[in-house]
Amino acid sequence: MDIAVFVKTNPDLQMVRIKDRAPVLEAVPFKVGDLEKNALEAALVLRDAAGGGRIVAIALTAGARRMGETLMVVRGWGADAAVVVADAGLVGADQSGVALALARAAEKSGPFDLLLFGEGSSDGYSGQVPGRVAAVLDLPEIGYARSLALADAGGAVRAERSMGDVVEVLESPTPLVVSVVSEINEPRLPSLMNIMKAGKKPLAELALADLGLAADEVAPRRAVLSNLAEEQDRRHVVLEGDAAQQAAALIDALTRDGVLGRS
């Protein structure tokens, strides 16, 4: 089974601080997203179950961040090869442009039986890209899979997903686009042998022109009006007295505000 896993680097949220309601990303390291790790682990399991195949990691960059280290990491985790689309034309691209570029990269690097995504990225978390890629490639899609398995020897895939109080079991022939949730697995740690082999695995770098795309085709079709954190009205209440008096005053204040019920 040949599988494409789409990876993205996201800012380390533990290192992000907020100033004037906006995130400050200066000097914040970027890392492979946790959901992308879940997608890669799912690909490794399916490849083993199918008795072989290849896994290709595909990523995009506008050129501001180098993806070499990221793609070295995913090859160390078990991907057989990596492809990065690096082009200044991707600056500011929205989900539509990103999906178009990823779809064309998959076409050029494939064919693939399965195209795997995390359900969303930890920065924007729109969850739109998998569905958009499926639409561009005219492929079926299963979203939010919490388990994946081969359904038969012909390569069909069976997925299970939770839809509120209902669990759906879906089955589809390949090729197929699937997005996975974090519950699907616990990503393995890369072995020392795989880490040592990572640098010898193929890495291809493509530009938009290599995919038959022009910059205007991936240009943003929408404008972000605001991306500010919610305003918080802090009351700056100071509690005085000893510990017992402060505790009593806190309980009284929370009760008056309706946070605690009156006894």
C-alpha positions in Angstrom: 0.0 0.0 0.0 1.4 3.4 -1.0 0.5 6.2 1.3 1.0 10.0 1.3 1.1 11.6 4.7 0.7 15.4 4.8 2.8 17.1 7.4 2.9 20.7 8.7 5.1 22.5 11.2 3.3 24.5 13.8 4.5 26.9 16.5 5.3 25.3 19.8 2.2 26.4 21.7 4.0 26.1 25.0 6.3 28.9 23.9 3.7 31.3 22.5 2.9 34.3 24.5 0.0 36.8 24.0 0.6 40.6 23.7 -2.2 43.0 23.0 -4.4 40.0 22.3 -2.1 38.8 19.5 0.3 35.8 19.5 3.9 36.7 19.5 5.8 34.2 17.4 9.3 35.7 17.3 11.9 33.2 18.4 9.2 30.5 18.9 10.4 27.1 17.5 8.2 25.2 15.0 7.7 21.5 15.2 5.8 18.7 13.5 2.2 18.8 14.7 0.9 16.1 17.0 -1.9 15.2 14.7 0.5 14.8 11.8 2.4 12.3 14.0 -0.9 10.4 14.5 -1.4 10.3 10.7 2.1 9.0 10.2 1.7 6.3 12.8 -1.5 5.2 11.1 0.3 5.0 7.8 3.0 2.8 9.3 0.5 0.4 10.8 -1.5 0.1 7.5 1.7 -0.4 5.5 2.7 -3.2 7.8 -0.7 -4.8 7.6 -0.7 -4.6 3.8 2.7 -6.4 3.7 4.7 -3.5 2.3 4.5 -0.3 0.2 5.9 3.2 0.6 5.1 6.2 2.7 5.8 9.6 1.3 5.6 12.7 3.6 4.5 15.9 1.7 4.8 19.4 3.1 4.5 23.0 1.9 6.5 26.1 2.7 6.6 29.6 1.5 10.3 29.7 1.9 10.4 31.6 5.2 11.0 28.4 7.1 13.2 25.6 6.0 11.5 22.3 6.1 14.7 20.1 5.9 14.8 19.4 9.6 11.1 18.6 9.7 11.2 16.2 6.8 14.3 14.6 8.4 12.3 14.0 11.5 9.4 12.3 9.6 11.8 10.2 7.6 13.3 9.1 10.9 9.9 8.1 12.1 9.5 5.8 9.2 8.5 7.7 6.0 10.4 6.3 3.0 10.7 9.6 1.2 9.7 13.3 1.5 8.5 15.9 -0.8 8.4 19.7 -0.1 6.7 22.3 -2.2 8.8 25.4 -1.5 7.6 28.6 -3.3 7.2 32.3 -2.4 3.9 32.2 -4.2 2.5 30.3 -1.2 2.8 33.3 1.1 -0.6 33.9 2.7 -2.2 31.0 0.9 -5.5 30.0 2.4 -7.0 26.5 2.7 -8.1 26.6 -0.9 -4.6 27.4 -2.2 -2.9 25.0 0.2 -5.2 22.1 -0.8 -4.7 22.8 -4.5 -0.9 22.7 -4.1 -1.0 19.6 -1.9 -3.3 17.8 -4.4 -1.0 18.5 -7.3 2.1 17.4 -5.3 0.3 14.1 -4.5 -0.5 13.6 -8.2 3.1 14.2 -9.2 4.6 12.1 -6.4 2.0 9.2 -6.6 -0.1 7.4 -7.4 -1.2 6.7 -3.8 -3.7 4.3 -2.4 -4.3 6.5 0.7 -3.8 10.2 1.5 -3.6 10.7 5.2 -4.1 13.9 7.2 -4.4 14.9 10.8 -7.9 16.3 11.5 -6.5 19.8 11.7 -3.4 21.8 12.5 -2.8 23.2 16.0 -2.5 26.8 14.7 -5.5 27.4 12.4 -7.4 24.2 13.1 -9.9 24.8 10.3 -10.1 21.1 9.3 -10.8 22.2 5.7 -7.8 21.0 3.8 -8.4 17.2 3.7 -11.9 17.7 2.2 -10.7 20.3 -0.2 -7.9 17.9 -1.4 -10.4 15.2 -1.9 -12.6 17.5 -3.9 -9.7 18.6 -6.2 -8.7 15.0 -6.8 -12.3 13.8 -7.0 -11.7 11.2 -4.4 -13.9 9.9 -1.5 -13.1 11.2 2.0 -13.5 9.8 5.5 -13.1 12.5 8.1 -12.2 12.2 11.8 -11.3 8.5 11.8 -10.5 7.0 15.3 -9.5 3.7 13.8 -8.3 2.5 10.4 -7.8 -1.0 9.1 -7.7 -2.9 5.8 -11.2 -4.2 5.0 -10.2 -6.9 2.5 -7.3 -8.2 0.4 -8.3 -5.9 -2.4 -7.1 -2.9 -0.4 -10.4 -1.4 0.8 -10.2 0.5 4.0 -12.5 0.4 7.0 -12.7 3.3 9.4 -14.5 4.0 12.6 -15.4 7.4 13.8 -17.4 8.9 16.7 -20.3 11.2 15.8 -21.6 12.4 19.1 -23.6 9.5 20.6 -23.2 7.4 17.5 -20.2 5.4 16.3 -20.0 5.1 12.5 -18.2 2.3 10.7 -17.4 3.2 7.1 -15.7 1.2 4.3 -14.3 2.6 1.1 -12.2 1.4 -1.8 -9.0 3.2 -2.5 -7.7 5.7 -3.5 -9.1 7.5 -0.6 -8.5 10.6 1.6 -8.7 10.1 5.4 -8.2 12.5 8.3 -7.5 11.1 11.7 -8.1 12.2 15.3 -5.6 12.0 18.1 -7.4 9.0 19.7 -6.4 6.7 16.8 -3.0 5.8 18.2 0.0 6.6 20.3 2.8 7.6 17.9 5.9 5.4 18.3 9.3 6.8 19.1 11.7 6.5 16.1 14.3 3.8 16.4 18.0 4.7 16.4 18.4 2.8 13.1 15.7 4.8 11.4 17.2 8.1 12.6 20.5 7.1 11.2 18.9 6.1 7.8 16.8 9.3 7.5 19.4 11.4 5.7 19.8 8.7 3.0 16.1 8.6 2.2 15.0 10.6 -0.9 14.0 14.3 -0.5 12.4 16.1 -3.5 11.9 19.9 -3.6 9.3 21.2 -6.0 8.2 24.7 -7.0 4.7 25.7 -8.0 5.8 25.6 -11.6 6.8 22.0 -11.3 3.2 21.3 -10.4 1.8 23.2 -13.3 0.6 26.0 -11.0 0.9 29.7 -11.1 1.1 32.0 -8.0 -2.4 33.5 -8.7 -3.9 30.0 -8.6 -2.9 29.6 -4.9 -3.5 33.2 -4.0 -5.8 33.7 -1.0 -9.5 34.0 -1.9 -10.5 35.3 1.5 -9.2 37.9 3.9 -8.8 37.3 7.7 -10.5 40.3 9.4 -9.2 39.5 12.9 -7.2 36.8 14.6 -7.1 38.4 18.1 -7.6 36.6 21.4 -10.9 37.2 23.2 -10.9 40.3 25.4 -10.8 39.6 29.1 -12.2 42.0 31.6 -10.1 41.4 34.8 -11.5 42.9 38.0 -8.2 42.9 39.9 -9.9 42.2 43.2 -7.4 42.1 46.1 -8.3 40.0 49.2 -6.9 41.1 52.5 -6.5 39.6 55.9 -5.1 36.3 57.0 -5.6 33.0 55.1 -9.0 32.2 56.7 -10.3 35.8 56.0 -9.1 35.7 52.4 -10.8 32.3 51.8 -14.1 33.5 53.3 -13.9 36.7 51.2 -13.2 34.6 48.0 -16.1 32.3 48.6 -18.4 35.3 49.3 -17.3 37.0 46.1 -17.7 33.8 44.0 -21.2 33.3 45.5 -22.2 36.9 44.7 -21.1 36.4 41.1 -23.0 33.2 40.7 -20.0 31.0 40.3 -20.8 29.1 43.5 -24.3 28.3 44.6 -25.6 29.6 47.9 -25.9 27.0 50.7 
